[in-house]
Amino acid sequence: MDYIVLDMEWNQPWPGSPSARKVLPVQIRGEIIQIGAVRVTEDQTVADEFQVMIRPKYYRSLNRRVSKLTGIKESRLKAEGIPFPEAMEQFRSWCGEEPVFLTWGFDDIAILRENLQLFELGTEWIGRWYNAQMMFNAQTDGSTAQKALKTAMEIFGIEATRPAHDALGDAYHTALICARLDLKRGMEEYEQALRSHDNGFHGAELPGCICRKVFYDLADKKTALAVMSGPENLCPTCGRQMLSSRWFAQAGHRYMDLATCPEHGKFLIRIRLSEQADGLIRVSRLTYEATSEAAQSYRSRVEKADPEHRSTRRRRRRRSCIAEQLAPEKEE
């Protein structure tokens, strides 16, 4: 049995572009443009490497932010990239029989699964995978917060010898970390590590949080948002179902909504969606007081998204200024 340490880079359409409006057979968060992988043998020796560039089929214009972050240019993709099905054939052959995949984070396998489904390729061969972040946390400081790859390298005293935000470079550095972990013990304790991670809600919560809960086995994002707006949208004080307002997307598959209880008023709801190993969706839900910092963030998003709301506020400010100018001066 070999461990395959995997990292990928993917392209995303620029918001509002024709590519962003494309309706694809399968919803994807990004189209893979680079795969890097390093084999770690059963005795935890860092072995051979694999890298392939992929010419995108659906999101052909490279997002300038992706290009800036990764250093990948469209000219390189055109010169070196091969079609995704061909890349997968090469990669699967290189992985060998019954590979165990290790990634730094939850996203890579989820993105890979989406892309395989988009091209109508099988996904069963990537079914056994683990987030090495969870093993690292469990075997070091026991924290529940996600750690950057750079931070983990510093903790283990590993010097960076490959470029960051390059699929093979990141996979190589992750492999060096994995080689220092007890991977067999990490796999045995993985479910407990994952539960601890859920309880930590993927990082520190904002001030004013009054309730937290994890939901499992939801079919997809649409279902998850519907459940969070409906039967699980309960008042933390009385338990009655609250009225949902409007979900706003945030970075990292996070969403927030301002819900209202008929008796106890408004509460800010923040959720984070992440994919389980079986492809279903897990939701981490936080409930905040209406006066919290998180709720103020929601109101700011409403103002930015609603021009009429902004215009109303501007009109009110103008009327206030005019009223002040017309008011008689106080006599000394």
Backbone torsions as a table, in degrees:
resi	resn	phi	psi	omega
1	MET	NA	130.6	176.7
2	ASP	-112.3	147.2	170.6
3	TYR	-93.4	130.8	177.6
4	ILE	-109.5	108.8	179.1
5	VAL	-85.8	118.8	-168.6
6	LEU	-117.4	139.1	170.4
7	ASP	-143.3	148.6	-177.3
8	MET	-140.2	159.2	168.5
9	GLU	-121.4	143.9	-179.3
10	TRP	-139.2	154.6	-179.3
11	ASN	-97.3	145.4	176.5
12	GLN	-128.8	142.7	-179.2
13	PRO	-69.5	147.9	175.9
14	TRP	-68.9	132.1	-178.1
15	PRO	-53.2	131.4	179.1
16	GLY	87.9	-7.5	-179.3
17	SER	-77.4	163.4	176.5
18	PRO	-56.7	-36.1	179.3
19	SER	-63.8	-37.5	-179.1
20	ALA	-66.0	-24.5	-178.3
21	ARG	-92.3	-0.8	179.6
22	LYS	-66.0	138.9	174.5
23	VAL	-99.4	112.5	-176.7
24	LEU	-98.5	156.9	178.9
25	PRO	-60.0	-30.8	178.3
26	VAL	-131.5	133.9	178.6
27	GLN	-71.3	127.1	179.2
28	ILE	-127.4	152.3	177.0
29	ARG	-89.6	-14.6	178.5
30	GLY	-176.9	153.6	178.5
31	GLU	-102.4	123.5	-173.3
32	ILE	-64.7	134.1	178.6
33	ILE	-121.1	-14.7	-179.9
34	GLN	-152.7	135.1	174.7
35	ILE	-123.3	131.8	173.5
36	GLY	-127.3	139.1	-178.9
37	ALA	-149.4	148.4	178.0
38	VAL	-131.6	133.7	179.2
39	ARG	-85.6	132.0	171.1
40	VAL	-117.1	120.5	-175.2
41	THR	-72.0	171.0	-176.6
42	GLU	-60.8	-29.5	176.4
43	ASP	-87.1	13.0	174.3
44	GLN	65.0	42.7	171.4
45	THR	-99.2	130.9	177.3
46	VAL	-73.3	121.3	-171.6
47	ALA	-115.8	-131.6	-171.5
48	ASP	-77.3	167.9	-173.7
49	GLU	-124.5	159.0	177.8
50	PHE	-138.8	138.6	175.0
51	GLN	-148.7	141.6	176.4
52	VAL	-149.2	141.1	173.5
53	MET	-98.3	141.2	-175.1
54	ILE	-121.4	128.5	178.1
55	ARG	-82.0	115.8	-175.4
56	PRO	-66.1	145.8	179.7
57	LYS	-102.1	-34.5	-173.2
58	TYR	-103.0	-45.9	178.4
59	TYR	-104.8	77.1	-169.7
60	ARG	-76.5	-30.8	178.4
61	SER	-82.0	122.0	-175.9
62	LEU	-73.7	124.6	177.1
63	ASN	-59.7	128.4	-174.3
64	ARG	-63.9	-27.9	176.4
65	ARG	-69.9	-40.3	177.2
66	VAL	-63.2	-43.5	179.8
67	SER	-62.8	-41.6	-179.7
68	LYS	-66.8	-40.7	-177.9
69	LEU	-69.4	-43.6	-173.1
70	THR	-94.1	-20.3	-174.9
71	GLY	80.2	4.0	-179.8
72	ILE	-83.4	132.8	178.4
73	LYS	-109.3	155.2	178.4
74	GLU	-59.1	-35.4	-179.5
75	SER	-62.2	-35.2	178.3
76	ARG	-70.5	-40.9	178.5
77	LEU	-62.1	-40.0	179.9
78	LYS	-68.4	-36.0	-177.0
79	ALA	-79.8	-40.4	-172.9
80	GLU	-107.8	-19.9	-173.1
81	GLY	-71.1	145.3	175.3
82	ILE	-122.1	161.6	179.7
83	PRO	-59.6	149.4	-176.5
84	PHE	-56.9	-46.6	180.0
85	PRO	-58.0	-39.5	178.8
86	GLU	-66.3	-41.3	178.3
87	ALA	-61.9	-40.4	179.7
88	MET	-67.3	-35.9	177.9
89	GLU	-62.9	-44.0	178.1
90	GLN	-64.7	-44.8	-176.5
91	PHE	-66.3	-44.5	-179.1
92	ARG	-63.7	-38.9	178.5
93	SER	-64.5	-39.8	-180.0
94	TRP	-68.0	-36.5	-177.5
95	CYS	-62.6	-34.4	-179.1
96	GLY	84.4	-169.0	-175.2
97	GLU	-81.2	137.3	173.4
98	GLU	50.2	55.2	179.0
99	PRO	-72.6	152.2	172.1
100	VAL	-112.4	118.3	-175.7
101	PHE	-91.1	139.0	175.1
102	LEU	-123.3	130.4	179.3
103	THR	-129.6	160.7	174.9
104	TRP	-101.4	85.7	-176.6
105	GLY	120.0	174.4	-176.5
106	PHE	-93.5	-14.5	-166.7
107	ASP	-77.9	-37.6	-168.6
108	ASP	-59.7	-48.5	-179.2
109	ILE	-65.9	-37.9	178.7
110	ALA	-61.8	-44.5	178.4
111	ILE	-65.1	-41.1	179.0
112	LEU	-62.1	-43.5	179.5
113	ARG	-61.8	-43.5	179.1
114	GLU	-60.2	-43.9	-179.2
115	ASN	-67.9	-38.0	176.0
116	LEU	-62.2	-42.9	178.8
117	GLN	-65.9	-37.4	179.6
118	LEU	-60.3	-38.6	-178.7
119	PHE	-95.3	13.1	177.2
120	GLU	56.1	44.3	176.2
121	LEU	-109.3	153.4	-177.3
122	GLY	-67.0	149.8	-179.6
123	THR	-117.3	-1.7	-173.9
124	GLU	-63.3	-29.4	-175.4
125	TRP	-74.3	-11.5	177.2
126	ILE	-106.9	17.6	-173.8
127	GLY	-70.3	-23.5	-177.5
128	ARG	-102.6	103.0	-178.6
129	TRP	-149.1	158.0	-178.4
130	TYR	-140.3	145.0	174.3
131	ASN	-85.7	110.7	-176.5
132	ALA	-64.6	-21.0	175.2
133	GLN	-57.7	-40.9	-178.1
134	MET	-65.3	-42.4	177.6
135	MET	-64.4	-43.3	-179.6
136	PHE	-59.3	-48.5	179.7
137	ASN	-60.7	-45.4	-177.3
138	ALA	-63.6	-31.2	-175.1
139	GLN	-101.2	3.7	176.4
140	THR	-119.8	-96.3	-174.0
141	ASP	-96.0	-2.5	178.3
142	GLY	70.1	13.8	-177.9
143	SER	-75.8	166.3	178.3
144	THR	-107.2	-5.2	-178.0
145	ALA	-79.2	144.6	175.9
146	GLN	-69.8	137.4	178.9
147	LYS	-112.1	139.0	175.2
148	ALA	-66.1	151.8	178.5
149	LEU	-57.5	-39.7	179.9
150	LYS	-61.0	-40.7	179.9
151	THR	-64.5	-44.0	179.3
152	ALA	-62.8	-38.9	178.0
153	MET	-63.2	-41.4	179.3
154	GLU	-63.9	-40.3	179.8
155	ILE	-62.9	-38.2	-179.6
156	PHE	-89.4	-0.2	179.8
157	GLY	68.6	33.3	179.9
158	ILE	-94.8	124.5	179.9
159	GLU	-85.8	135.9	179.5
160	ALA	-71.8	123.8	178.0
161	THR	-119.8	-2.6	179.0
162	ARG	-125.3	158.6	179.7
163	PRO	-68.6	144.2	175.4
164	ALA	-79.4	157.9	-179.9
165	HIS	58.9	25.7	167.9
166	ASP	-114.9	131.9	-171.2
167	ALA	-56.9	-46.8	-178.6
168	LEU	-72.0	-37.9	178.5
169	GLY	-61.1	-47.3	179.5
170	ASP	-67.5	-37.9	178.2
171	ALA	-63.8	-39.8	-179.7
172	TYR	-64.7	-46.6	179.3
173	HIS	-65.2	-37.0	176.2
174	THR	-64.2	-38.6	179.0
175	ALA	-62.8	-38.7	177.8
176	LEU	-62.6	-38.1	176.7
177	ILE	-67.7	-46.7	-178.6
178	CYS	-60.3	-34.6	-178.9
179	ALA	-65.7	-19.5	179.9
180	ARG	-96.4	-5.5	177.8
181	LEU	-92.2	160.5	170.8
182	ASP	-88.0	92.0	-171.4
183	LEU	-68.1	-38.2	179.0
184	LYS	-64.1	-44.4	176.9
185	ARG	-65.6	-37.2	179.3
186	GLY	-61.0	-39.1	178.4
187	MET	-69.4	-38.4	179.5
188	GLU	-65.9	-35.0	-176.1
189	GLU	-98.3	9.7	-170.7
190	TYR	-63.1	-43.0	-177.7
191	GLU	-60.7	-40.2	177.9
192	GLN	-66.7	-41.2	177.9
193	ALA	-62.3	-38.1	180.0
194	LEU	-67.4	-40.0	177.5
195	ARG	-64.1	-39.5	177.4
196	SER	-63.5	-37.8	178.2
197	HIS	-65.1	-42.9	177.0
198	ASP	-59.7	-43.3	-179.9
199	ASN	-63.6	-29.3	177.0
200	GLY	-82.1	-9.1	175.9
201	PHE	55.5	39.8	170.0
202	HIS	58.9	40.6	177.0
203	GLY	123.0	179.7	-175.3
204	ALA	-72.8	141.2	176.6
205	GLU	-86.8	157.4	178.1
206	LEU	-78.1	159.1	177.8
207	PRO	-60.3	147.5	177.1
208	GLY	96.8	3.6	178.8
209	CYS	-71.8	131.1	-177.9
210	ILE	-120.6	-8.3	-177.7
211	CYS	-157.5	142.8	179.8
212	ARG	-145.7	143.4	-177.7
213	LYS	-159.6	151.6	177.7
214	VAL	-115.2	137.1	178.0
215	PHE	-119.7	140.9	-175.5
216	TYR	-120.0	162.4	165.4
217	ASP	63.4	38.8	174.0
218	LEU	-90.5	144.8	-168.2
219	ALA	-64.8	-45.2	-176.2
220	ASP	-162.1	-178.4	-176.8
221	LYS	-61.4	-44.3	-179.1
222	LYS	-58.7	-44.3	178.5
223	THR	-64.7	-42.5	-178.8
224	ALA	-60.8	-45.6	179.8
225	LEU	-65.7	-37.4	179.0
226	ALA	-65.6	-40.9	178.8
227	VAL	-67.2	-40.6	-179.8
228	MET	-68.7	-26.2	177.2
229	SER	-86.5	-19.7	-173.1
230	GLY	-109.9	-107.5	-169.7
231	PRO	-64.2	-24.3	179.5
232	GLU	-99.9	7.3	179.3
233	ASN	-89.9	73.3	-170.6
234	LEU	-106.2	142.4	178.0
235	CYS	-63.5	129.1	-179.6
236	PRO	-69.8	-13.1	-178.9
237	THR	-93.7	-50.4	-175.0
238	CYS	-111.8	-12.2	178.9
239	GLY	83.5	0.6	178.6
240	ARG	-74.7	153.6	177.9
241	GLN	-69.0	134.3	-179.2
242	MET	-96.2	160.7	176.8
243	LEU	-89.6	124.8	180.0
244	SER	-78.4	157.8	-179.9
245	SER	-110.9	-84.7	-176.4
246	ARG	-155.3	128.0	179.0
247	TRP	-80.7	132.8	172.6
248	PHE	-115.1	132.0	-179.9
249	ALA	-78.7	144.1	174.5
250	GLN	-128.3	173.7	-180.0
251	ALA	-64.6	153.0	175.0
252	GLY	74.4	33.3	179.2
253	HIS	58.5	37.8	177.9
254	ARG	-107.0	151.2	179.1
255	TYR	-141.1	151.6	176.2
256	MET	-137.2	150.4	-175.9
257	ASP	-149.0	147.2	176.9
258	LEU	-103.2	109.6	-176.9
259	ALA	-101.2	155.9	-176.5
260	THR	-127.7	127.4	171.2
261	CYS	-94.8	131.2	-179.0
262	PRO	-56.0	-28.4	-176.0
263	GLU	-100.7	-36.6	-171.4
264	HIS	-112.6	6.1	172.0
265	GLY	86.5	-152.5	-169.3
266	LYS	-94.2	149.2	175.3
267	PHE	-141.0	140.1	177.2
268	LEU	-88.8	129.1	179.1
269	ILE	-109.9	127.1	174.0
270	ARG	-121.1	131.9	178.9
271	ILE	-129.7	154.8	172.4
272	ARG	-128.7	129.5	179.2
273	LEU	-98.8	135.2	174.5
274	SER	-142.8	152.5	-175.3
275	GLU	-90.2	133.1	175.4
276	GLN	-77.8	168.7	179.8
277	ALA	-60.5	-27.9	-179.1
278	ASP	-89.4	6.7	177.4
279	GLY	91.0	-11.4	176.6
280	LEU	-78.1	172.4	-172.4
281	ILE	-105.8	136.2	172.9
282	ARG	-109.0	138.3	-178.7
283	VAL	-120.3	125.2	171.6
284	SER	-100.5	120.5	-172.2
285	ARG	-117.7	130.7	176.5
286	LEU	-121.3	138.5	177.5
287	THR	-116.7	131.9	-176.0
288	TYR	-120.7	156.4	172.0
289	GLU	-65.2	152.1	-178.5
290	ALA	-66.9	-21.2	-179.4
291	THR	-94.1	6.2	-174.0
292	SER	-76.8	168.0	175.5
293	GLU	-60.9	-38.7	179.7
294	ALA	-63.0	-40.5	179.8
295	ALA	-66.1	-36.0	177.8
296	GLN	-64.9	-36.0	176.5
297	SER	-61.4	-39.5	178.5
298	TYR	-63.7	-44.5	-179.0
299	ARG	-62.5	-36.0	177.3
300	SER	-64.6	-38.9	177.8
301	ARG	-66.0	-38.1	178.3
302	VAL	-60.8	-44.2	-178.8
303	GLU	-63.4	-40.5	-179.8
304	LYS	-68.5	-34.2	-175.7
305	ALA	-86.1	-15.4	-173.6
306	ASP	-119.2	95.4	-179.1
307	PRO	-57.9	-37.3	-179.2
308	GLU	-63.8	-38.5	178.4
309	HIS	-63.3	-42.0	179.6
310	ARG	-65.2	-41.0	-179.8
311	SER	-62.9	-40.3	178.5
312	THR	-61.1	-43.0	179.7
313	ARG	-65.7	-39.2	178.5
314	ARG	-64.4	-40.9	178.7
315	ARG	-62.7	-40.1	178.8
316	ARG	-63.8	-40.3	179.4
317	ARG	-65.9	-39.9	179.7
318	ARG	-64.3	-43.4	178.9
319	ARG	-62.1	-37.5	179.3
320	SER	-65.4	-42.3	179.2
321	CYS	-64.7	-42.5	179.9
322	ILE	-63.2	-42.6	179.7
323	ALA	-61.2	-38.8	178.7
324	GLU	-66.7	-39.0	-178.8
325	GLN	-68.0	-35.3	-177.1
326	LEU	-84.4	-15.0	-177.8
327	ALA	-66.9	139.8	179.1
328	PRO	-64.9	141.7	-179.4
329	GLU	-71.1	145.5	178.2
330	LYS	-72.6	141.3	176.6
331	GLU	-80.0	139.1	178.8
332	GLU	-73.9	NA	NA
